[in-house]
Amino acid sequence: MKIFLVISLLLSQFAYSQEKEVEFGKISMEEIEMKSYEKDQEAKAVVLYDKGKSIFFDTENGYDIRFTRHKRIKIFDKTESQYAEISIPFYVDGYGKTETVRSIEAITYNFKDGRLTQKKLDPSSVYEERINEHWHNKKFIFPDVQDGAILEYRYVLETPFHFNLPDWTFQDKIPTIYSEYQVSMIPFYEYVFLVQGISRFDYQNSVVAKQKRTWGSVAEVYGQNVGSGVVFQDYVHSYVLKDVPAFKDESYISSINDYIIKMDFQLAKFYSPSGGTSDIISTWPALNETLLKHKKFGKYLKSCSKTTKKIISEKMNFSGMDNNQKAKEIIEYVKNSFEWNGYYGKYASQSAKDFFAKKSGNSADINLFMIALLNEAGINTEPLILSTRNNGKIHSEYPFDHFTNYVIALVNTDSTFLADGTEEFLSYNELPTRCNNGKGLVVEKEDTPRWISLQNNVLSIEKNTINMTIDTITKDVVAQVSIQYTEYESFATRKKFKNDSIKINEFYADKIGDIIRLKTTGYERKNLPYSMNFETKYETEKLGDNIVIRPFLNLPLSKNKLTQKKRTYPVDFIYPWESQFESTLEVPGDFSLTELPEGYKLENELAEINLDYSFDNNILIVKGNYKFKKSVYVANQYSRIKYYMDQIVKYFNQPVVLEKRN
């Protein structure tokens, strides 16, 4: 029998350093006295050491994987308390298999009055949190964290899932001095891995372990195995990075998972000790075939038939409708009849019968049922799998199953469109913004994978109209303010406030002043703009007898969230957007306008900015807009986008001064 192991390398590199082994609980004086990290003096914390080990260990049913992590963090500023809060994710498949966190050790070290003190974690303070149907967290908080504290923890996680060897992230939101991942492979499993964010490791090494292991019955005669079992040795692979800079997580990013330095593993082949080889997943078409045979995906679609036939015959009237109108009717029925429980998924979590009875389920329950319903009505509809924004983009080079975590519908009418049944505030042919992430794969029986772009290029607009007068007694502004939202801006605003006047008033009070009256329109009609109309009183700034007013109140962008000098990843707005403003101010007769602020104009293929002032017959009119024409800007356009936002903040918040006449 031929036993071997192949690790597919996507990097070409040379080792030139050594591994570092740190003993748990043994703190050096150098670590204690460390006041800052010399390579990032502004860092308020630093990862001193982070090492993960994965090994295969014997069980009654074969082999499981044991993952051990040992991490040590230095805290320079105790206000950075988020680094003292630890989450350990583990996976539950829903069919009786689960990952298990076997042990957690954690110690806080403080150096006080020349003495090192230790505060150990109380095991009873560790608690469990459910993230979704399949992912849970073990969580704890380090006790007694002071300035200069060292936080150290170690845990062991055991997993029966061979298809996805524990991955490793080398980078954090704080600098990392040393990060290592060591994987001990056995010759029955072949993995591929993808490395993101680097072109080489500081150290990489592969050795054969000295210790011999056995599978099955082994008997030696004259040094030869005559039993039916196998003698083998582990292949130990080590990967090291040193002095890894902090990941600067700014706004307008799809997911940190798309850009942070990490390794992803997936099982490619299984070599049976008793003979024979099994390809696990080698192509996207093979993954599609697996999905179509899966009882919670393809077989689930077929199992919906009885229920969908009943719905079509009893609840639908398609008289006079074309296929597009029928599709709209069905999708709206699903949105109105079933409640999304907030969990993502590409596999159904329950039977079609139970889902229909409960009227509630995860995104796959809803969307797969909707696909079955559309097909039952004679509308050709295919599942499309994707990765949500928080899960990271799909890398199409290799079909890693965990790259996708969501399923939607590709509806083939005269005008093909994508649909999702989970969001009541979206039109039938619009996707939730969580789905606008690169591309998705059509699940079909074809030899060539078919990818569909998920990028949204429809412009979303926020239109602000302000009519102001000056109260002759208080010298404050009395304003009529109208704010209208379209497309995704409309969806986001509906979802955020749910037409709750208290929530709306609380949010806009700082922007437009004390709200006297509020009226909203278009909330129920999601295909139309959503509008808010306010009557407000806004306190002006007084400089002696003069009045200072911002023509757009506090509605424009007031802070540039792009703060880095350079950025190596795109600016992702999700969709193109525009903010429009028109303000009218009636200047009282006993006041004069001292000087009109400077206008601004810019237009190119990336953005458009306009700001214009006019003053006639004591009426000041200010009109402006800023538009970002693309949903995503590549990294080398970052400095331009950052500059445009600086200009918006500068010019759209300029005040005007009304001077008291003598």
C-alpha positions in Angstrom: 0.0 0.0 0.0 1.3 3.4 -0.9 0.9 6.0 1.8 2.0 9.6 1.2 1.2 13.2 2.1 1.1 16.2 -0.2 0.8 19.8 1.0 0.2 22.2 -1.9 2.5 25.2 -1.5 1.3 28.5 -2.9 4.5 30.3 -1.8 8.1 30.0 -2.7 10.4 30.9 0.1 13.5 30.1 2.1 13.8 29.6 5.9 16.4 31.8 7.6 15.4 31.9 11.2 14.4 29.6 14.1 11.3 28.6 16.0 10.7 30.1 19.4 9.3 28.1 22.3 7.9 30.0 25.3 7.0 28.2 28.5 3.5 28.9 29.8 3.6 30.8 33.1 7.3 31.9 32.8 7.5 35.6 32.3 10.8 37.3 31.4 12.1 40.5 33.0 12.3 42.0 29.6 8.6 41.5 29.1 7.8 42.9 32.5 9.8 46.1 32.0 8.6 46.7 28.4 7.0 50.2 28.3 6.3 50.3 24.5 6.8 48.5 21.3 9.8 50.1 19.5 8.5 49.3 16.0 5.1 51.0 16.8 5.4 53.5 19.5 1.7 54.4 19.3 0.5 50.9 20.0 -1.3 50.6 23.3 -0.9 46.8 23.4 1.3 44.2 21.6 1.1 40.5 21.1 4.3 39.1 22.5 3.8 35.5 21.5 1.1 33.6 19.7 1.6 29.9 18.8 -0.9 27.3 17.5 -0.4 23.6 17.2 -2.6 21.1 15.4 -2.1 17.4 15.7 -4.1 14.2 14.8 -4.8 12.0 17.8 -6.2 8.5 18.0 -9.9 7.9 18.7 -12.2 4.9 18.6 -13.4 5.9 15.2 -10.0 6.9 13.7 -8.5 10.3 14.2 -9.6 13.7 15.5 -7.7 16.9 15.5 -6.4 18.6 18.7 -5.6 22.3 18.4 -3.7 24.1 21.1 -3.2 27.8 21.3 -0.8 29.7 23.6 -1.0 33.5 23.4 0.7 36.3 25.5 -0.3 40.0 25.3 1.4 43.1 26.8 -1.0 45.9 27.8 0.5 49.3 27.9 -2.7 51.2 28.4 -5.4 49.4 30.5 -8.2 51.4 28.7 -7.7 49.1 25.8 -9.9 46.6 27.6 -11.1 44.9 24.4 -7.8 42.9 24.4 -8.7 41.4 27.8 -12.0 40.0 26.4 -11.3 36.6 24.7 -13.6 34.6 22.4 -12.9 31.0 21.4 -15.2 29.9 18.5 -16.2 26.3 18.0 -18.4 24.6 15.5 -21.5 22.4 15.9 -22.7 20.6 12.8 -26.3 20.0 13.9 -26.1 16.3 13.3 -24.5 15.2 16.6 -20.9 16.2 16.0 -19.3 19.2 17.7 -15.9 20.8 18.4 -15.1 20.8 22.1 -13.0 23.3 24.1 -11.3 20.9 26.5 -9.4 23.3 28.7 -8.8 27.0 29.2 -6.0 28.6 31.4 -5.6 32.3 31.7 -3.4 34.4 34.0 -3.1 38.2 34.5 0.4 39.3 35.5 1.0 42.7 37.1 4.3 44.1 38.4 3.7 46.2 41.6 6.2 47.5 44.1 9.0 45.4 42.6 6.9 42.2 42.8 5.2 40.1 40.1 1.7 39.2 41.0 -0.6 36.6 39.3 -4.3 36.5 39.1 -5.7 33.3 37.6 -9.0 33.0 35.7 -11.8 31.5 37.7 -13.1 28.7 35.5 -16.7 29.5 36.6 -16.5 32.9 34.9 -16.1 31.3 31.5 -19.4 31.4 29.6 -20.8 30.2 26.3 -22.4 32.4 23.6 -24.4 31.2 20.6 -23.4 33.1 17.4 -25.7 31.2 15.0 -26.9 27.7 14.4 -23.5 26.3 13.9 -21.0 28.6 15.7 -20.7 29.1 19.4 -18.1 31.0 21.5 -16.4 30.3 24.8 -15.8 33.7 26.3 -14.0 35.1 29.3 -12.4 38.3 30.6 -9.0 38.6 32.1 -9.2 39.8 35.8 -7.4 42.8 37.3 -5.9 44.3 34.1 -3.6 47.3 34.9 -1.3 49.4 32.9 1.7 47.3 32.0 -0.1 44.0 32.6 0.7 40.8 30.7 -2.2 38.6 29.7 -1.5 34.9 29.0 -3.9 32.2 28.0 -3.8 28.7 26.6 -6.7 26.5 25.5 -7.2 23.1 23.8 -9.9 22.6 21.2 -10.7 19.1 19.8 -12.5 18.7 16.5 -13.8 15.7 14.6 -14.0 17.7 11.4 -11.2 16.8 9.1 -12.5 18.8 6.1 -11.4 22.1 7.6 -8.2 21.9 9.6 -8.0 24.8 12.1 -6.9 27.9 10.3 -4.4 30.4 11.6 -4.3 34.2 11.6 -0.9 35.8 12.0 -2.0 39.4 12.3 -4.1 41.2 14.9 -5.4 44.8 15.3 -2.3 45.3 17.5 1.3 44.5 16.5 2.5 40.9 16.9 6.1 40.2 17.7 6.0 36.5 17.1 3.4 34.3 15.5 3.8 30.6 14.7 1.6 27.8 13.4 2.7 24.2 13.7 0.8 21.4 12.0 1.6 17.8 12.4 0.1 15.9 9.5 -0.5 12.1 9.2 -0.2 10.4 5.8 -3.9 9.7 5.3 -5.1 13.2 4.7 -4.0 15.6 2.0 -4.7 19.3 2.5 -4.3 22.4 0.4 -3.8 25.8 2.0 -4.1 29.4 0.9 -1.9 32.1 2.4 -3.2 35.7 2.3 -1.3 39.0 2.7 2.4 37.9 2.4 4.8 36.6 -0.2 7.0 34.6 2.2 7.4 33.5 5.8 10.2 34.5 8.1 10.7 30.9 8.9 9.2 27.7 7.3 10.3 24.2 8.0 9.1 20.6 7.5 10.5 17.6 9.3 9.5 14.0 9.9 8.7 13.3 13.5 11.0 10.8 15.3 8.2 9.0 17.0 6.6 6.2 15.0 2.8 5.6 15.2 0.6 2.7 14.1 -2.8 2.2 12.6 -4.4 -1.2 12.8 -2.6 -4.5 13.6 1.1 -4.3 13.3 3.5 -7.2 13.7 7.2 -7.2 12.8 9.1 -10.2 11.5 12.8 -9.6 10.8 12.1 -5.8 10.8 9.2 -6.1 8.3 5.5 -5.4 9.0 3.5 -8.5 8.3 0.3 -7.2 9.9 -2.7 -5.6 8.2 -1.9 -2.2 9.8 0.4 0.7 8.9 3.4 2.2 10.6 3.9 5.9 10.0 5.4 9.1 11.2 3.9 12.6 11.4 5.1 15.3 9.0 5.6 18.4 11.1 5.2 21.8 9.3 6.1 25.1 11.0 5.3 28.6 9.7 6.6 31.7 11.5 6.1 35.5 11.0 7.9 38.1 13.2 7.2 41.7 13.9 3.8 41.7 12.1 2.3 45.2 12.0 -1.1 45.9 13.4 -4.0 45.6 10.9 -5.4 49.1 10.7 -9.2 48.5 10.4 -10.7 51.6 9.0 -14.3 52.3 7.8 -15.5 51.2 4.4 -14.1 47.7 4.3 -15.8 44.6 3.2 -14.3 42.3 5.9 -11.1 42.1 7.8 -11.0 38.4 6.7 -10.3 39.6 3.1 -7.0 41.4 3.9 -5.6 40.2 7.2 -2.5 37.9 7.1 -3.8 34.3 7.5 -3.7 30.7 6.4 -6.7 28.7 5.3 -6.7 24.9 5.1 -9.1 22.5 3.4 -9.0 18.7 3.0 -8.4 17.7 -0.6 -7.9 13.9 -0.5 -8.2 11.0 1.8 -5.9 8.0 1.5 -7.5 5.0 3.3 -5.0 3.0 5.3 -6.7 -0.2 4.0 -6.3 1.0 0.4 -8.0 3.4 -2.0 -8.1 7.1 -2.4 -11.1 9.5 -2.2 -11.1 13.0 -3.7 -13.0 15.2 -1.2 -13.6 18.4 -3.2 -11.4 19.2 -6.1 -13.5 21.5 -8.3 -16.4 23.9 -8.0 -18.6 21.6 -10.2 -17.8 18.8 -7.7 -18.9 21.0 -4.9 -22.1 21.8 -6.8 -22.8 18.1 -7.2 -22.3 17.6 -3.5 -24.7 20.4 -2.7 -27.4 19.1 -5.1 -27.2 15.7 -3.4 -27.2 17.1 0.1 -30.3 16.4 2.1 -30.3 20.0 3.5 -29.9 21.6 0.1 -30.7 19.7 -3.2 -32.9 17.1 -1.5 -34.5 19.8 0.6 -35.6 21.5 -2.6 -37.3 18.4 -3.8 -38.9 17.8 -0.5 -40.7 21.1 -0.7 -42.8 19.9 -3.6 -45.9 18.8 -1.7 -46.1 22.1 0.2 -45.3 24.3 -2.7 -48.0 22.7 -4.9 -50.6 23.4 -2.2 -49.5 27.1 -1.9 -49.6 27.7 -5.7 -53.0 26.1 -6.0 -54.6 27.6 -2.9 -52.9 31.0 -2.3 -51.8 32.3 -5.7 -53.8 33.9 -8.5 -51.6 34.4 -11.5 -54.3 35.4 -13.9 -53.0 37.8 -16.5 -49.5 37.9 -15.1 -46.2 37.4 -17.0 -43.4 35.4 -15.4 -41.8 38.5 -13.9 -45.0 39.5 -12.2 -45.5 36.0 -11.0 -42.0 36.0 -9.5 -42.7 39.2 -7.7 -45.9 37.9 -6.3 -44.2 34.7 -5.0 -41.2 36.6 -3.5 -43.5 39.1 -1.7 -45.6 36.2 -0.4 -42.5 34.6 1.1 -41.3 37.9 2.6 -44.7 38.5 4.2 -45.4 35.0 5.3 -42.1 33.8 6.8 -39.9 35.4 9.4 -36.1 35.3 9.2 -34.5 34.3 12.6 -31.4 36.3 11.9 -29.1 33.3 11.2 -27.2 32.9 7.9 -26.8 29.5 6.2 -26.6 27.7 2.9 -28.2 24.5 4.4 -31.8 24.3 5.6 -32.0 23.9 9.4 -35.3 22.0 9.4 -37.7 20.1 7.1 -39.8 21.9 4.7 -42.9 20.7 6.6 -41.6 22.1 9.9 -40.5 25.4 8.3 -44.0 25.9 6.8 -45.6 25.1 10.1 -43.3 27.4 12.2 -43.3 30.2 9.6 -39.7 30.9 10.7 -36.2 29.8 9.8 -32.7 30.7 8.8 -31.8 32.4 5.5 -31.4 29.0 3.7 -34.8 27.7 5.0 -36.4 30.8 3.5 -34.5 31.1 0.2 -34.4 27.4 -0.7 -38.2 27.2 0.0 -38.7 30.3 -2.2 -36.6 28.7 -5.0 -38.8 25.6 -4.8 -41.9 27.7 -4.9 -40.8 29.7 -8.0 -39.9 26.5 -9.8 -43.3 25.0 -8.9 -44.9 28.0 -10.6 -42.9 27.3 -13.8 -40.3 30.0 -13.3 -36.8 28.6 -13.8 -34.9 29.5 -10.6 -31.5 28.3 -9.5 -29.7 28.4 -6.2 -26.7 30.7 -6.0 -24.2 30.3 -3.1 -22.1 33.3 -1.9 -20.1 34.6 1.0 -21.6 37.4 3.1 -19.5 40.5 3.7 -18.6 39.5 7.2 -17.4 36.1 6.0 -14.9 37.5 3.4 -14.8 37.2 -0.4 -14.7 33.9 -2.3 -11.3 33.0 -3.7 -12.1 31.1 -6.9 -8.7 29.5 -7.2 -9.7 26.5 -5.0 -13.2 25.4 -3.9 -13.0 25.8 -0.1 -16.4 24.9 1.2 -16.3 27.3 4.1 -15.8 30.2 1.7 -19.5 30.2 1.1 -22.1 30.6 3.9 -25.3 31.8 2.2 -27.7 30.9 -0.6 -30.0 33.2 -2.7 -32.2 32.7 -5.8 -31.2 33.4 -9.4 -34.6 34.0 -11.1 -34.6 33.5 -14.9 -37.5 35.5 -16.3 -37.3 37.8 -19.3 -35.1 40.0 -17.1 -32.9 37.7 -15.0 -32.4 39.0 -11.4 -31.2 37.9 -8.0 -33.6 37.6 -5.0 -33.6 37.0 -1.3 -36.7 36.4 0.8 -35.4 37.5 4.3 -35.8 41.3 4.2 -39.2 42.9 4.3 -38.0 46.4 3.5 -36.3 45.4 0.2 -38.1 45.1 -3.2 -38.5 41.7 -4.6 -35.5 42.1 -7.0 -33.0 43.6 -4.5 -30.4 41.8 -2.3 -29.5 42.7 1.3 -26.3 44.6 1.4 -24.7 41.7 3.3 -24.8 39.8 0.0 -23.1 42.5 -2.1 -19.7 40.8 -1.9 -17.7 40.0 -5.0 -19.3 37.1 -6.8 -21.5 34.1 -6.3 -21.6 30.6 -7.8 -24.7 29.2 -9.5 -25.4 25.7 -8.2 -26.1 23.6 -11.3 -25.0 20.4 -13.0 -22.4 21.8 -15.4 -18.7 21.1 -16.0 -17.8 24.8 -15.9 -18.5 26.9 -12.9 -20.8 29.9 -13.6 -20.0 33.0 -11.5 -22.4 35.9 -11.1 -21.3 39.4 -10.0 -22.9 40.6 -6.8 -21.8 44.2 -7.1 -24.5 46.8 -6.9 -24.1 49.8 -9.2 -27.5 51.5 -8.5 -27.1 55.0 -7.1 -28.6 55.5 -3.6 -29.5 59.1 -2.7 -30.2 61.1 0.4 -31.9 64.4 -0.4 -32.0 67.1 2.3 -34.2 70.2 1.9 -34.0 72.9 4.5 -36.1 76.1 4.8 -35.0 78.4 7.6 -36.2 81.6 9.2 -34.8 83.5 12.2 -36.9 83.8 15.4 -37.0 87.6 16.0 -36.8 87.2 19.8 -34.5 84.3 20.4 -32.4 84.7 17.2 -32.5 80.9 16.8 -33.5 79.1 13.6 -36.9 77.8 12.9 -36.7 75.2 10.1 -38.7 73.0 7.9 -36.5 70.0 7.1 -37.2 67.3 4.6 -35.0 64.2 4.2 -35.7 61.7 1.5 -34.0 58.4 0.9 -33.9 56.1 -2.2 -32.7 52.6 -2.9 -30.3 51.2 -0.3 -30.3 54.4 1.7 -34.1 53.9 2.0 -33.7 50.3 3.0 -31.1 51.1 5.7 -33.2 53.9 7.1 -36.4 51.9 7.2 -34.6 49.0 8.9 -32.8 51.2 11.4 -35.8 53.1 12.7 -38.8 50.9 11.7 -40.8 54.2 11.5 -40.5 54.7 15.2 -40.8 58.4 15.9 -39.0 58.2 19.2 -35.9 56.6 17.6 -36.0 59.1 14.7 -36.2 62.1 17.0 -33.4 60.8 19.2 -31.1 60.3 16.2 -31.8 63.6 14.4 -32.0 65.9 17.5 -28.2 66.6 17.3 -28.3 67.2 13.6 -31.3 69.5 13.1 -32.2 70.7 16.6 -35.3 70.3 18.8 -38.0 68.5 16.9 -41.4 70.1 17.2 -43.2 67.9 14.7 -42.4 64.8 12.6 -44.2 63.2 9.7 -42.9 60.2 7.6 -44.2 59.1 4.2 -43.5 56.0 2.0 -42.7 53.6 4.8 -45.0 50.9 3.8 -44.3 51.3 0.0 -40.8 49.9 -0.2 -40.5 50.5 -4.0 -40.8 54.2 -3.3 -38.5 56.7 -1.5 -38.9 57.0 2.3 -39.2 60.5 3.5 -39.1 62.3 6.9 -40.5 65.8 7.3 -39.6 67.8 10.4 -40.4 71.1 12.0 -37.5 72.1 14.3 -36.0 74.8 16.3 -32.2 75.0 16.2 -30.1 77.0 18.6 -27.7 79.3 16.8 -24.3 80.4 17.9 -24.2 84.1 19.0 -21.2 86.3 18.7 -22.3 89.5 20.4 -25.2 90.8 18.2 -24.1 88.5 15.3 -25.6 85.1 14.5 -23.6 82.2 13.2 -25.6 79.6 11.2 -24.6 76.4 9.3 -26.9 76.4 6.2 -27.1 72.6 6.1 -27.3 72.4 9.9 -25.4 69.3 11.0 -26.6 67.0 8.2 -23.5 66.8 6.0 -20.6 64.5 6.6 -18.8 66.0 9.6 -15.8 63.6 10.0 -13.6 61.8 7.6 -13.4 58.2 8.7 -10.5 57.5 6.3 -7.5 58.4 8.5 -4.6 56.3 7.3 -2.0 58.0 5.0 -1.9 54.9 2.9 -4.1 51.8 2.5 -3.4 48.5 0.8 -7.0 47.4 0.5 -10.0 48.9 -1.3 -12.5 51.5 -0.1 -15.8 49.6 -0.2 -19.0 51.7 0.0 -21.1 48.7 -0.9 -23.0 50.8 -3.4 -22.7 54.2 -5.2 -24.2 57.0 -3.1 -25.0 60.7 -3.2 -26.0 63.3 -0.6 -27.9 66.3 -2.0 -28.6 69.5 -0.1 -30.7 72.6 -0.7 -31.0 75.2 2.0 -33.0 78.5 2.0 -32.5 81.1 4.7 -34.6 84.3 5.0 -32.3 86.9 6.5 -34.2 89.4 8.7 -34.2 93.0 7.6 -32.2 94.2 10.5 -29.3 91.9 9.6 -26.9 91.7 6.7 -24.8 88.8 5.4 -21.2 89.6 6.1 -19.6 87.4 3.4 -20.6 84.4 1.3 -18.4 81.4 2.0 -16.3 79.9 -0.8 -18.1 77.4 -3.1 -16.5 74.3 -4.5 -16.7 72.2 -7.7 -15.1 68.9 -8.6 -16.0 66.2 -11.1 -14.2 63.2 -12.5 -14.7 59.5 -13.1 -14.6 58.8 -9.3 -16.7 61.5 -7.7 -18.6 64.7 -8.0 -18.7 67.6 -5.5 -20.7 70.8 -6.0 -21.4 73.7 -3.6 -22.9 77.0 -4.6 -24.1 80.1 -2.8 -26.4 82.8 -4.0 -27.9 85.8 -2.1 -30.7 88.0 -3.5 -33.5 90.1 -1.8 -32.4 88.9 1.6 -32.8 85.2 0.6 -29.7 83.0 0.9 -29.8 79.8 -1.2 -27.2 77.2 -0.8 -27.1 74.1 -3.0 -24.7 71.3 -2.9 -24.1 67.6 -3.5 -21.4 65.0 -3.2 -21.5 61.8 -5.1 -19.3 58.7 -5.1 -19.8 57.0 -8.4 -18.5 53.6 -7.6 -19.4 51.0 -5.0 -15.7 50.0 -4.6 -12.5 52.0 -5.1 -9.2 50.1 -5.5 -6.3 50.7 -3.1 -4.4 53.1 -5.4 -7.4 55.4 -5.5 -7.5 55.6 -1.7 -5.6 58.9 -1.4 -8.0 60.6 -3.8 -11.1 59.4 -2.0 -9.6 60.5 1.3 -8.9 63.9 -0.1 -12.4 64.3 -1.5 -13.9 63.5 1.9 -11.6 66.0 3.6 -12.9 68.6 1.1 -16.5 67.6 1.9 -16.0 68.0 5.6 -14.3 71.3 5.1 -16.7 73.0 2.7 -20.1 71.6 3.6 -19.9 72.6 7.2 -18.9 76.2 6.6 -21.0 78.7 8.6 -22.4 82.0 7.5 -22.5 85.0 9.7 -25.4 87.4 10.0 -24.3 90.8 11.2 -26.6 93.2 13.1 -27.2 96.4 11.2 -26.4 99.6 13.1 
